């Protein structure tokens, strides 16, 4: 928001969030520049005792990464290939 009103020249933010903003609301005015400062992992929380659900989700995520679907989804929503 600050960039859109010329109250800031740059922002630091999570890469997926900023890429999504640029793609969906940036109106061609913004671009991501430079390298990521620090990579962070995201996690999914599961209730205690839900090992079967956790294993199914982990298996599905592994399949998505192995068959290229993860990259396709990432590119669709963020406009770039994941690193």
N, CA, C and O atoms as a MOPAC input file, in Angstrom:
PM7 MOZYME 1SCF
protein

 N      0.82200 1    -1.18500 1     0.00000 1
 C      0.00000 1     0.00000 1     0.00000 1
 C      0.87100 1     1.25600 1     0.00000 1
 O      0.58600 1     2.20800 1    -0.72700 1
 N      1.90600 1     1.26200 1     0.79300 1
 C      2.78700 1     2.43400 1     0.85000 1
 C      3.46100 1     2.68300 1    -0.49700 1
 O      3.66300 1     3.83200 1    -0.89200 1
 N      3.80700 1     1.60800 1    -1.19800 1
 C      4.41700 1     1.78600 1    -2.51600 1
 C      3.43900 1     2.42100 1    -3.49300 1
 O      3.82000 1     3.27900 1    -4.29000 1
 N      2.20000 1     2.00800 1    -3.43300 1
 C      1.18900 1     2.51200 1    -4.35200 1
 C      0.86200 1     3.98000 1    -4.16800 1
 O      0.34300 1     4.62000 1    -5.08200 1
 N      1.15900 1     4.51900 1    -3.00100 1
 C      0.88000 1     5.93500 1    -2.73500 1
 C      2.15800 1     6.77100 1    -2.74600 1
 O      2.15300 1     7.93700 1    -2.35200 1
 N      3.25800 1     6.15600 1    -3.20400 1
 C      4.56000 1     6.82700 1    -3.26900 1
 C      5.07300 1     7.28500 1    -1.91100 1
 O      5.84500 1     8.24000 1    -1.82600 1
 N      4.64600 1     6.60800 1    -0.84700 1
 C      5.15400 1     6.93200 1     0.48300 1
 C      6.34900 1     6.06800 1     0.85300 1
 O      6.94900 1     6.24800 1     1.91200 1
 N      6.69600 1     5.12100 1    -0.03100 1
 C      7.86600 1     4.27100 1     0.17800 1
 C      8.45200 1     3.92500 1    -1.18300 1
 O      7.73100 1     3.84000 1    -2.17700 1
 N      9.75400 1     3.72700 1    -1.22000 1
 C     10.42400 1     3.35800 1    -2.46500 1
 C     10.63200 1     1.85600 1    -2.58500 1
 O     10.81900 1     1.34200 1    -3.68800 1
 N     10.60100 1     1.14800 1    -1.46100 1
 C     10.83300 1    -0.29500 1    -1.46000 1
 C     10.23400 1    -0.90200 1    -0.19800 1
 O     10.00000 1    -0.20800 1     0.79200 1
 N      9.99100 1    -2.19800 1    -0.25000 1
 C      9.51700 1    -2.92800 1     0.92900 1
 C     10.24200 1    -4.26500 1     1.00600 1
 O     10.70600 1    -4.79000 1    -0.00600 1
 N     10.33300 1    -4.80100 1     2.19900 1
 C     10.82000 1    -6.16000 1     2.42900 1
 C      9.63300 1    -6.97500 1     2.90700 1
 O      8.89600 1    -6.55100 1     3.79800 1
 N      9.45000 1    -8.13800 1     2.31700 1
 C      8.29800 1    -8.95800 1     2.68800 1
 C      8.58500 1   -10.40000 1     2.30200 1
 O      9.55000 1   -10.66600 1     1.58500 1
 N      7.76300 1   -11.33600 1     2.76700 1
 C      7.89400 1   -12.73600 1     2.37500 1
 C      7.77600 1   -12.85300 1     0.85700 1
 O      6.88100 1   -12.26400 1     0.25100 1
 N      8.67200 1   -13.60400 1     0.25700 1
 C      8.69400 1   -13.73100 1    -1.19900 1
 C      7.36400 1   -14.19800 1    -1.78600 1
 O      6.86400 1   -13.54900 1    -2.70500 1
 N      6.76100 1   -15.29600 1    -1.30300 1
 C      5.48800 1   -15.71200 1    -1.91600 1
 C      4.40500 1   -14.64000 1    -1.81700 1
 O      3.64200 1   -14.44300 1    -2.76300 1
 N      4.33100 1   -13.95700 1    -0.69600 1
 C      3.30700 1   -12.91900 1    -0.52800 1
 C      3.52000 1   -11.75800 1    -1.48700 1
 O      2.56900 1   -11.27700 1    -2.10300 1
 N      4.74800 1   -11.31100 1    -1.61500 1
 C      5.00800 1   -10.15300 1    -2.46400 1
 C      4.85300 1   -10.50800 1    -3.94300 1
 O      4.37200 1    -9.69000 1    -4.72700 1
 N      5.25800 1   -11.72200 1    -4.32800 1
 C      5.07700 1   -12.13600 1    -5.72000 1
 C      3.60000 1   -12.23800 1    -6.07200 1
 O      3.19500 1   -11.87700 1    -7.17700 1
 N      2.79800 1   -12.72900 1    -5.13500 1
 C      1.35200 1   -12.80900 1    -5.36700 1
 C      0.76500 1   -11.40300 1    -5.50900 1
 O     -0.05900 1   -11.16200 1    -6.39100 1
 N      1.17900 1   -10.48900 1    -4.65600 1
 C      0.69300 1    -9.10800 1    -4.75000 1
 C      1.05700 1    -8.49000 1    -6.09500 1
 O      0.21300 1    -7.88400 1    -6.75500 1
 N      2.30800 1    -8.64500 1    -6.49700 1
 C      2.75700 1    -8.07700 1    -7.76800 1
 C      1.91700 1    -8.62700 1    -8.91800 1
 O      1.50700 1    -7.88400 1    -9.81000 1
 N      1.66400 1    -9.94100 1    -8.88800 1
 C      0.92000 1   -10.57100 1    -9.98100 1
 C     -0.54900 1   -10.17400 1    -9.98500 1
 O     -1.12200 1    -9.95800 1   -11.05400 1
 N     -1.16600 1   -10.07400 1    -8.82500 1
 C     -2.61900 1    -9.88000 1    -8.78000 1
 C     -3.05400 1    -8.43300 1    -8.59700 1
 O     -4.15200 1    -8.06700 1    -9.01600 1
 N     -2.22100 1    -7.60600 1    -7.98200 1
 C     -2.65700 1    -6.23800 1    -7.68300 1
 C     -1.62300 1    -5.17900 1    -8.04700 1
 O     -1.84200 1    -3.99100 1    -7.81400 1
 N     -0.51900 1    -5.59600 1    -8.60800 1
 C      0.55400 1    -4.64800 1    -8.88700 1
 C      0.33700 1    -3.76500 1   -10.09400 1
 O      1.01600 1    -2.75000 1   -10.24300 1
 N     -0.59100 1    -4.12500 1   -10.95500 1
 C     -0.89400 1    -3.32400 1   -12.14800 1
 C      0.35300 1    -2.96700 1   -12.95600 1
 O      0.41900 1    -1.89800 1   -13.56300 1
 N      1.33600 1    -3.86100 1   -12.96200 1
 C      2.55400 1    -3.62100 1   -13.72900 1
 C      3.46600 1    -2.55300 1   -13.15900 1
 O      4.44200 1    -2.17100 1   -13.80400 1
 N      3.16800 1    -2.06000 1   -11.95800 1
 C      3.94300 1    -0.96700 1   -11.36500 1
 C      5.12800 1    -1.43800 1   -10.52800 1
 O      6.03200 1    -0.65100 1   -10.24900 1
 N      5.13800 1    -2.71700 1   -10.12100 1
 C      6.13200 1    -3.17800 1    -9.15600 1
 C      6.87400 1    -4.39400 1    -9.68100 1
 O      6.37900 1    -5.11100 1   -10.55100 1
 N      8.07000 1    -4.61700 1    -9.14300 1
 C      8.81600 1    -5.82300 1    -9.45900 1
 C      9.65500 1    -6.20900 1    -8.24900 1
 O     10.04200 1    -5.36300 1    -7.44300 1
 N      9.92300 1    -7.49500 1    -8.14300 1
 C     10.79900 1    -7.99700 1    -7.08900 1
 C     12.22900 1    -7.90800 1    -7.61300 1
 O     12.50100 1    -8.29400 1    -8.75000 1
 N     13.13200 1    -7.40600 1    -6.79500 1
 C     14.52800 1    -7.26600 1    -7.20800 1
 C     15.44300 1    -7.86800 1    -6.15400 1
 O     15.07500 1    -7.98000 1    -4.98500 1
 N     16.61900 1    -8.24700 1    -6.57700 1
 C     17.60600 1    -8.77000 1    -5.64500 1
 C     17.30700 1   -10.19000 1    -5.21700 1
 O     16.30600 1   -10.78700 1    -5.61200 1
 N     18.19600 1   -10.70800 1    -4.40500 1
 C     18.05200 1   -12.06400 1    -3.88300 1
 C     17.29100 1   -12.03700 1    -2.56600 1
 O     17.24000 1   -11.01500 1    -1.88200 1
 N     16.70600 1   -13.16700 1    -2.22600 1
 C     16.06300 1   -13.29000 1    -0.91700 1
 C     17.12200 1   -13.14500 1     0.16400 1
 O     18.23100 1   -13.66400 1     0.03700 1
 N     16.77200 1   -12.44400 1     1.21600 1
 C     17.72600 1   -12.24200 1     2.30700 1
 C     17.90300 1   -13.50000 1     3.13400 1
 O     19.00500 1   -13.80400 1     3.59000 1
 N     16.81600 1   -14.22700 1     3.32600 1
 C     16.85900 1   -15.41600 1     4.16800 1
 C     15.68900 1   -16.31200 1     3.79400 1
 O     14.55900 1   -15.84200 1     3.66300 1
 N     15.95300 1   -17.58100 1     3.62400 1
 C     14.87700 1   -18.52600 1     3.31100 1
 C     14.27900 1   -19.05900 1     4.60900 1
 O     14.99900 1   -19.38200 1     5.55400 1
 N     12.98500 1   -19.14100 1     4.63600 1
 C     12.27400 1   -19.68400 1     5.79500 1
 C     11.38600 1   -20.82700 1     5.33000 1
 O     10.84400 1   -20.79200 1     4.22500 1
 N     11.24300 1   -21.81100 1     6.15300 1
 C     10.36600 1   -22.93500 1     5.85500 1
 C      8.97900 1   -22.66000 1     6.41600 1
 O      8.83500 1   -22.05700 1     7.47900 1
 N      7.97200 1   -23.10300 1     5.69800 1
 C      6.59900 1   -23.02100 1     6.18200 1
 C      6.20700 1   -24.39400 1     6.69900 1
 O      6.75500 1   -25.40600 1     6.26200 1
 N      5.27800 1   -24.43000 1     7.61000 1
 C      4.83200 1   -25.69500 1     8.16400 1
 C      3.32200 1   -25.77200 1     8.23600 1
 O      2.62600 1   -24.76100 1     8.14200 1
 N      2.83400 1   -26.97100 1     8.40300 1
 C      1.40900 1   -27.22200 1     8.58200 1
 C      1.25000 1   -27.89100 1     9.93600 1
 O      1.89200 1   -28.90700 1    10.20600 1
 N      0.41100 1   -27.33800 1    10.77900 1
 C      0.18500 1   -27.90900 1    12.11000 1
 C     -0.93300 1   -28.94600 1    12.04200 1
 O     -1.93100 1   -28.75900 1    11.34700 1
 N     -0.74700 1   -30.03200 1    12.76900 1
 C     -1.75300 1   -31.08600 1    12.87600 1
 C     -2.04800 1   -31.33400 1    14.34500 1
 O     -1.16800 1   -31.17500 1    15.19100 1
 N     -3.26700 1   -31.72000 1    14.65200 1
 C     -3.58000 1   -32.05700 1    16.04600 1
 C     -2.75200 1   -33.26300 1    16.50000 1
 O     -2.39500 1   -34.11800 1    15.68900 1
 N     -2.45700 1   -33.32400 1    17.77300 1
 C     -1.76100 1   -34.49200 1    18.31700 1
 C     -2.54600 1   -35.74700 1    17.97500 1
 O     -3.77700 1   -35.76000 1    18.00200 1
 N     -1.81600 1   -36.78800 1    17.65700 1
 C     -2.45400 1   -38.06400 1    17.37300 1
 C     -2.98300 1   -38.20800 1    15.95200 1
 O     -3.63300 1   -39.20500 1    15.63800 1
 N     -2.72000 1   -37.23800 1    15.09500 1
 C     -3.23000 1   -37.32500 1    13.71800 1
 C     -2.11900 1   -37.75700 1    12.75700 1
 O     -1.95400 1   -37.19500 1    11.67400 1
 N     -1.37100 1   -38.76100 1    13.18100 1
 C     -0.23900 1   -39.23300 1    12.38000 1
 C     -0.66100 1   -39.68700 1    10.98600 1
 O      0.05000 1   -39.44000 1    10.01200 1
 N     -1.80600 1   -40.34700 1    10.88700 1
 C     -2.26700 1   -40.82900 1     9.58400 1
 C     -2.53200 1   -39.65500 1     8.63400 1
 O     -2.14700 1   -39.70100 1     7.46500 1
 N     -3.18400 1   -38.61600 1     9.13300 1
 C     -3.44700 1   -37.43000 1     8.31700 1
 C     -2.13800 1   -36.76100 1     7.91300 1
 O     -1.95700 1   -36.39700 1     6.75100 1
 N     -1.22800 1   -36.59900 1     8.86600 1
 C      0.07900 1   -35.99200 1     8.58200 1
 C      0.80000 1   -36.75800 1     7.48400 1
 O      1.34600 1   -36.16000 1     6.55600 1
 N      0.80300 1   -38.08300 1     7.58900 1
 C      1.49500 1   -38.90200 1     6.59800 1
 C      0.85400 1   -38.77600 1     5.21400 1
 O      1.55800 1   -38.75800 1     4.20400 1
 N     -0.47200 1   -38.68900 1     5.16500 1
 C     -1.15600 1   -38.51800 1     3.87600 1
 C     -0.81500 1   -37.16600 1     3.25100 1
 O     -0.55900 1   -37.08100 1     2.05000 1
 N     -0.81200 1   -36.11800 1     4.06100 1
 C     -0.47200 1   -34.78500 1     3.54900 1
 C      0.97700 1   -34.76200 1     3.07300 1
 O      1.26600 1   -34.24600 1     1.99300 1
 N      1.88800 1   -35.31400 1     3.86600 1
 C      3.29300 1   -35.35800 1     3.45800 1
 C      3.46700 1   -36.14200 1     2.16300 1
 O      4.24500 1   -35.74900 1     1.29300 1
 N      2.74400 1   -37.25100 1     2.03600 1
 C      2.81000 1   -38.05100 1     0.81300 1
 C      2.29300 1   -37.28200 1    -0.39500 1
 O      2.88200 1   -37.33300 1    -1.47500 1
 N      1.19000 1   -36.57300 1    -0.20300 1
 C      0.62100 1   -35.78300 1    -1.30100 1
 C      1.58000 1   -34.66900 1    -1.71600 1
 O      1.77300 1   -34.43100 1    -2.90800 1
 N      2.18100 1   -33.98600 1    -0.74100 1
 C      3.14400 1   -32.92300 1    -1.05500 1
 C      4.35700 1   -33.47900 1    -1.79900 1
 O      4.85400 1   -32.86000 1    -2.73900 1
 N      4.82400 1   -34.63900 1    -1.37500 1
 C      5.96500 1   -35.27200 1    -2.04400 1
 C      5.61800 1   -35.59100 1    -3.50000 1
 O      6.41700 1   -35.34500 1    -4.40300 1
 N      4.43000 1   -36.13600 1    -3.71800 1
 C      3.98900 1   -36.45700 1    -5.07600 1
 C      3.90700 1   -35.20200 1    -5.93900 1
 O      4.34500 1   -35.20700 1    -7.09000 1
 N      3.34500 1   -34.12500 1    -5.38300 1
 C      3.22400 1   -32.86900 1    -6.13100 1
 C      4.58500 1   -32.33300 1    -6.55300 1
 O      4.73700 1   -31.81400 1    -7.65900 1
 N      5.56600 1   -32.45600 1    -5.67900 1
 C      6.90700 1   -31.96300 1    -6.00800 1
 C      7.57100 1   -32.86100 1    -7.05500 1
 O      8.23100 1   -32.37500 1    -7.97400 1
 N      7.38900 1   -34.17300 1    -6.90500 1
 C      8.04900 1   -35.11200 1    -7.81700 1
 C      7.47000 1   -35.06900 1    -9.23000 1
 O      8.20800 1   -35.22600 1   -10.20300 1
 N      6.15700 1   -34.85900 1    -9.35500 1
 C      5.55700 1   -34.89800 1   -10.69400 1
 C      5.45600 1   -33.52300 1   -11.36200 1
 O      4.90800 1   -33.41000 1   -12.45900 1
 N      5.98100 1   -32.47700 1   -10.71200 1
 C      6.01500 1   -31.14900 1   -11.30800 1
 C      4.79200 1   -30.28400 1   -11.05900 1
 O      4.77300 1   -29.11100 1   -11.43200 1
 N      3.77200 1   -30.85200 1   -10.43200 1
 C      2.55200 1   -30.08800 1   -10.17700 1
 C      2.81600 1   -28.92000 1    -9.23400 1
 O      2.24200 1   -27.84600 1    -9.41000 1
 N      3.66900 1   -29.11200 1    -8.24400 1
 C      3.99800 1   -28.03500 1    -7.30200 1
 C      4.54000 1   -26.82300 1    -8.05900 1
 O      4.11700 1   -25.69300 1    -7.81600 1
 N      5.47800 1   -27.06300 1    -8.97800 1
 C      6.06200 1   -25.95800 1    -9.75300 1
 C      5.01300 1   -25.26500 1   -10.60700 1
 O      5.02700 1   -24.04000 1   -10.73200 1
 N      4.09700 1   -26.04100 1   -11.20100 1
 C      3.03500 1   -25.45300 1   -12.01800 1
 C      2.13400 1   -24.54800 1   -11.17800 1
 O      1.80300 1   -23.43700 1   -11.59300 1
 N      1.74300 1   -25.02300 1   -10.00900 1
 C      0.87900 1   -24.23600 1    -9.12100 1
 C      1.60800 1   -22.97500 1    -8.66900 1
 O      1.03600 1   -21.88500 1    -8.69000 1
 N      2.85700 1   -23.11800 1    -8.26400 1
 C      3.65100 1   -21.97800 1    -7.80300 1
 C      3.74500 1   -20.92100 1    -8.90100 1
 O      3.53400 1   -19.73400 1    -8.65200 1
 N      4.06400 1   -21.36400 1   -10.11400 1
 C      4.20600 1   -20.41500 1   -11.22000 1
 C      2.88100 1   -19.73300 1   -11.53400 1
 O      2.85400 1   -18.53900 1   -11.83500 1
 N      1.78000 1   -20.48100 1   -11.46600 1
 C      0.46500 1   -19.89400 1   -11.74000 1
 C      0.16400 1   -18.75900 1   -10.77200 1
 O     -0.28700 1   -17.69100 1   -11.18700 1
 N      0.40700 1   -18.98100 1    -9.49300 1
 C      0.00600 1   -18.00700 1    -8.47900 1
 C      1.04800 1   -16.93600 1    -8.20100 1
 O      0.69300 1   -15.82900 1    -7.79800 1
 N      2.32600 1   -17.23800 1    -8.40700 1
 C      3.37600 1   -16.27500 1    -8.07600 1
 C      4.11000 1   -15.73200 1    -9.29700 1
 O      4.92600 1   -14.81900 1    -9.16700 1
 N      3.83300 1   -16.28100 1   -10.48500 1
 C      4.40100 1   -15.74600 1   -11.71400 1
 C      5.85400 1   -16.07600 1   -11.96000 1
 O      6.47500 1   -15.49500 1   -12.85000 1
 N      6.40900 1   -16.99100 1   -11.19500 1
 C      7.81200 1   -17.36300 1   -11.34800 1
 C      7.99100 1   -18.79500 1   -10.86900 1
 O      7.14200 1   -19.33000 1   -10.15600 1
 N      9.09200 1   -19.40900 1   -11.26000 1
 C      9.40800 1   -20.75900 1   -10.79200 1
 C      9.92300 1   -20.69400 1    -9.35300 1
 O     10.59200 1   -19.73000 1    -8.98200 1
 N      9.61800 1   -21.70700 1    -8.54100 1
 C     10.17600 1   -21.72300 1    -7.18400 1
 C     11.68300 1   -21.96100 1    -7.23200 1
 O     12.20200 1   -22.57600 1    -8.16400 1
 N     12.36900 1   -21.46400 1    -6.21500 1
 C     13.82900 1   -21.64200 1    -6.14000 1
 C     14.15900 1   -22.86100 1    -5.32600 1
 O     15.33300 1   -23.18300 1    -5.14500 1

